[in-house]
Amino acid sequence: MLKVLRVTGNSMSPILLPKDLIVISTKCKNFRPGEVVVFDCKILGLVVKRISSNAKGVVQLRGDNPRLDSSVCNKDLDIRGILGKVIGIWRSPFRIKRVKRKLY
């Protein structure tokens, strides 16, 4: 099954930016280091991270942005917490910024 989610943070920058849409496959059950996944964290909710290691049902995750860290990074996590693997990214070419203008 496929799911579409919106990115909200900068921890995976520059690969993923806030407001990007990601497509994840929830059918995938084999995960390898280097793949980007969505992990269901009880405290933080859904987080998008890259697998740094995977052994015997335990994974470690990390973000791509070296300036940011998360409480789920570099800790042994149960692989069953992975909701799915990111298989697609859509970034809008039109990032709208609201500009406050004076009305005369």
trRosetta pair geometry for C-beta under 8 A, 3 or more apart (Angstrom, degrees):
i j d omega theta_ij theta_ji phi_ij phi_ji
1 25 7.6 140 74 -156 39 54
1 26 4.8 -17 67 49 91 114
1 27 6.2 132 15 -44 55 91
2 23 5.8 -10 -168 -172 110 100
2 24 7.0 151 -154 76 58 43
2 25 6.1 -32 -98 -98 69 59
2 26 7.4 -169 -87 6 19 86
2 87 7.8 -85 -122 50 101 128
3 23 7.3 156 78 -154 40 53
3 24 5.2 -17 60 58 91 94
3 26 6.2 60 -7 -35 111 113
3 83 7.7 -50 44 147 149 117
3 84 6.5 147 33 25 112 157
4 21 5.7 0 -173 -177 103 110
4 22 7.2 162 -151 80 54 41
4 23 5.6 -25 -97 -98 73 68
4 24 7.9 172 -86 16 26 73
5 21 7.2 155 79 -155 35 61
5 22 5.4 -20 63 60 86 92
5 24 6.6 13 7 -3 113 116
5 38 6.6 98 26 -102 159 151
5 46 6.8 -110 -149 128 153 152
5 48 7.9 174 98 -63 134 119
6 19 6.5 -20 -169 -138 105 34
6 20 7.3 152 -155 80 57 40
6 21 5.8 -36 -98 -99 64 66
6 22 7.9 160 -99 16 16 77
7 12 7.1 -96 -145 50 135 124
7 16 4.9 -169 -113 166 161 113
7 17 6.7 117 94 86 139 29
7 18 5.8 -138 112 -118 91 31
7 19 6.7 -41 67 30 83 18
7 20 4.4 14 24 56 127 88
7 21 7.6 -140 -1 -77 84 18
7 22 6.2 80 -48 -18 98 110
7 48 6.4 -51 -114 18 96 150
8 18 5.8 28 -159 -131 26 89
8 19 8.0 72 -100 -52 44 45
9 12 7.6 93 90 11 87 82
9 18 6.6 106 -16 -84 3 93
9 68 7.7 177 160 160 114 163
10 13 4.6 -17 -168 -16 77 127
10 17 7.4 7 -114 -137 69 56
10 18 6.5 -37 -66 -37 71 99
10 65 5.7 45 139 -45 82 170
10 68 6.0 137 94 -23 91 155
11 47 7.7 -10 62 -166 151 102
11 48 7.5 156 75 74 107 79
11 49 7.2 -37 124 -94 127 80
11 63 3.6 -90 168 -130 94 146
11 64 7.3 111 142 37 56 64
11 65 5.3 -137 -157 34 31 115
11 68 4.7 -117 -106 102 71 133
11 69 8.0 109 -130 -103 109 8
11 70 5.9 16 -125 -42 153 119
12 15 5.3 -72 158 66 92 100
12 16 3.9 19 99 45 124 108
12 36 7.1 72 -141 -138 137 127
12 48 5.5 -44 -33 107 146 109
12 49 7.2 -148 -77 -103 106 38
12 50 7.4 132 -122 -30 99 94
12 63 5.7 -113 -71 -155 54 84
12 64 4.9 61 -152 23 51 108
12 65 6.6 -65 -29 -15 6 96
13 16 6.8 -91 -73 73 44 54
13 17 5.9 64 -106 -95 90 67
13 64 6.6 -161 65 86 32 104
13 65 4.6 43 53 -76 85 120
14 17 7.1 1 -153 -64 52 96
14 64 7.3 -102 28 120 48 130
14 65 7.8 114 -28 -85 50 87
15 36 7.2 -158 130 -79 146 150
15 64 5.3 83 10 24 116 171
15 89 7.8 -131 163 -87 78 163
16 20 5.2 -135 -158 55 76 148
16 22 6.8 -14 -122 -65 129 123
16 36 7.7 142 -30 -165 128 152
16 48 6.2 -32 66 113 168 147
16 64 7.7 125 24 30 85 132
16 89 6.6 -133 -99 -127 84 129
17 20 5.2 107 58 -31 66 113
17 91 6.6 60 42 -123 111 120
19 92 6.9 -54 135 22 114 115
19 95 7.4 123 79 -122 150 94
20 89 5.8 -12 175 -166 126 95
20 90 6.8 155 -169 76 73 47
20 91 5.0 -32 -114 -92 95 79
21 89 7.3 144 82 -161 54 46
21 90 4.3 -11 62 59 104 102
21 91 7.9 -166 27 -70 69 36
22 38 7.6 156 102 -60 137 117
22 48 6.8 118 13 -109 167 146
22 86 5.1 -49 -174 -132 124 108
22 88 6.8 150 -162 85 52 57
22 89 5.6 -17 -106 -103 73 67
22 90 7.8 -166 -76 22 29 71
23 86 7.2 105 72 -157 49 61
23 87 5.5 -62 100 67 96 83
23 88 3.7 13 40 55 118 107
23 89 7.6 -127 17 -57 79 29
23 90 7.6 66 -25 -12 97 100
24 37 7.8 84 -137 -151 121 51
24 38 5.3 -47 -96 4 160 126
24 83 6.7 44 134 109 153 97
24 84 3.6 112 155 100 113 125
24 85 6.2 154 -155 72 82 29
24 86 5.5 -47 -95 -91 81 47
24 87 6.6 125 -128 9 28 84
25 28 4.8 75 102 -12 112 106
25 84 5.3 180 78 -169 36 113
25 85 5.4 -16 53 58 92 86
25 87 5.0 50 -19 -19 106 135
26 83 6.3 -50 -112 162 95 68
26 84 4.1 -70 -85 -80 54 121
27 84 7.8 41 17 -124 42 104
28 31 7.2 98 138 -71 109 75
28 84 6.4 98 43 -152 99 69
28 85 4.5 -29 68 11 151 122
31 35 5.7 -134 -159 62 79 138
31 37 6.2 -2 -132 -66 135 143
31 51 5.6 149 156 -61 113 162
31 54 5.6 -174 98 -108 93 155
31 59 6.7 -15 98 -93 138 140
31 79 6.8 -172 35 -151 130 112
31 82 6.3 -46 -53 157 154 178
31 85 6.6 -177 -106 -80 92 114
32 35 5.4 95 62 -15 70 116
32 51 6.8 150 103 81 30 141
32 54 6.5 -123 -129 30 26 144
33 51 5.1 -128 -115 113 42 96
33 52 6.1 17 -140 178 101 18
33 53 5.8 4 -91 -95 119 32
33 54 5.8 -152 -52 5 75 97
34 50 6.6 -21 -153 -175 23 108
34 51 6.6 -32 24 68 29 87
35 50 7.1 164 86 -150 28 68
35 51 5.3 15 56 21 77 116
35 85 5.7 -32 165 -141 127 113
35 86 7.7 168 172 42 79 81
36 48 6.5 21 177 -180 102 94
36 49 7.2 -169 -147 105 68 23
36 50 5.2 -41 -94 -93 68 71
36 51 7.9 -150 -85 -2 21 76
36 85 7.2 107 81 -164 54 67
36 86 4.2 -27 97 34 105 128
37 48 7.4 -177 93 -145 34 58
37 49 6.7 -22 61 67 76 66
37 50 7.7 120 16 -118 74 24
37 51 6.1 50 3 -44 120 99
37 61 7.5 -106 58 -110 105 118
37 82 4.9 -31 169 -145 140 112
37 83 7.6 149 170 49 89 66
37 84 6.8 -178 -153 98 79 33
37 85 5.3 -46 -102 -104 81 56
37 86 6.6 -144 -89 -8 25 82
38 46 5.5 -3 -177 -169 107 105
38 47 7.2 157 -155 78 58 34
38 48 5.5 -31 -98 -93 70 72
38 82 7.1 112 75 -162 50 64
38 83 4.5 -44 97 57 102 112
38 84 5.5 12 41 54 106 74
38 85 8.0 -151 12 -80 75 14
38 86 6.9 110 -32 -57 87 86
39 46 7.2 150 76 -153 41 54
39 47 5.2 -22 61 63 92 88
39 48 7.8 162 16 -93 75 22
39 49 6.1 -18 5 29 121 109
39 61 6.2 -90 -21 -59 152 160
39 72 6.5 164 93 172 144 155
39 77 6.8 14 -156 147 142 156
39 81 5.2 37 -163 127 88 102
39 82 5.5 -44 -100 -100 71 57
39 83 6.8 178 -109 2 16 86
40 45 7.5 -54 -149 177 61 36
40 46 5.8 -27 -102 -95 61 69
40 81 5.3 -141 57 -170 76 76
40 82 7.7 169 9 -109 80 8
40 83 5.1 98 -37 -52 101 106
41 44 4.2 18 89 47 131 94
41 45 6.4 3 64 48 83 21
41 46 7.4 159 22 -95 78 15
41 47 5.4 22 -2 1 124 116
41 71 8.0 126 -173 83 150 98
41 72 5.3 -98 -93 -75 141 135
41 81 7.0 57 -78 179 49 133
43 71 6.9 -45 86 88 141 141
44 47 5.5 27 108 -50 132 117
44 70 7.3 18 -86 -171 169 115
44 71 6.9 167 -45 52 127 110
44 72 6.7 -96 22 -31 143 119
46 83 6.6 -23 -125 -1 106 151
47 61 7.7 113 108 131 119 157
47 70 6.5 134 -156 176 149 161
47 72 5.8 158 64 31 159 152
48 86 6.9 56 -148 -57 113 132
49 61 3.7 63 117 177 142 120
49 62 6.2 143 -174 61 108 20
49 63 5.7 -75 -123 -75 86 59
49 70 7.2 -119 -85 47 128 145
49 72 6.7 -141 -29 100 157 120
49 73 7.0 -166 -137 -90 143 80
50 61 6.7 137 68 -158 38 72
50 62 5.6 -36 66 69 91 75
50 63 7.1 120 16 -123 92 17
50 64 6.1 82 -13 -58 132 85
51 54 5.6 7 177 -48 131 109
51 59 5.5 -66 -134 -163 102 121
51 60 7.3 102 -162 73 60 51
51 61 6.2 -49 -101 -101 44 67
52 60 4.8 -54 63 100 101 98
52 61 6.5 143 4 -132 92 13
52 62 4.6 58 -46 -2 126 114
52 74 7.3 -9 48 -89 152 64
53 59 6.7 168 88 -153 55 52
53 60 4.6 28 44 34 93 108
54 58 7.5 170 -149 87 44 47
54 59 4.9 -7 -102 -105 76 86
54 60 7.9 -136 -62 24 47 65
54 79 7.0 72 -145 -98 97 122
55 58 6.0 -20 71 61 68 90
57 78 6.8 -14 156 -148 91 65
57 79 5.0 -124 -162 15 50 118
57 80 7.6 4 -165 -25 97 86
58 76 4.8 -15 -171 -162 126 97
58 77 6.8 133 -160 62 68 37
58 78 6.8 -45 -106 -99 62 35
58 79 6.5 -109 -74 -34 13 91
59 76 7.8 130 64 -153 29 50
59 77 5.4 -39 68 67 78 93
59 78 8.0 1 23 110 84 11
59 79 5.1 102 -17 -92 106 78
59 82 7.0 47 21 -49 155 121
60 73 7.8 55 177 -172 83 45
60 74 5.8 28 -170 -126 117 32
60 75 6.7 158 -126 59 83 26
60 76 6.5 -43 -76 -89 86 44
60 77 6.9 134 -96 15 37 92
61 72 5.7 -1 64 130 126 101
61 73 5.9 -96 95 -109 76 53
61 74 7.8 -95 67 -31 49 35
61 75 8.0 -20 37 46 81 71
61 77 6.5 -6 -5 20 105 142
62 73 5.1 72 -112 -145 56 103
62 74 6.4 50 -84 -50 93 77
63 68 5.8 -43 92 89 156 97
63 69 7.1 -164 27 -114 121 34
63 70 6.1 107 -31 -4 122 112
63 73 6.3 -63 -5 -87 85 130
65 68 4.6 29 98 29 118 103
69 73 5.5 -113 -164 44 79 148
70 73 4.7 111 58 -19 78 102
71 75 7.8 -1 157 -7 55 143
72 75 6.3 -110 -166 40 38 115
72 77 6.5 28 -165 -71 94 143
77 81 5.7 -77 164 43 109 139
78 81 5.2 102 78 -15 83 101
79 82 5.9 -28 -176 2 59 114
82 85 7.6 25 167 -60 123 67
86 89 7.0 32 172 -61 118 88
92 95 6.3 133 93 -70 103 60
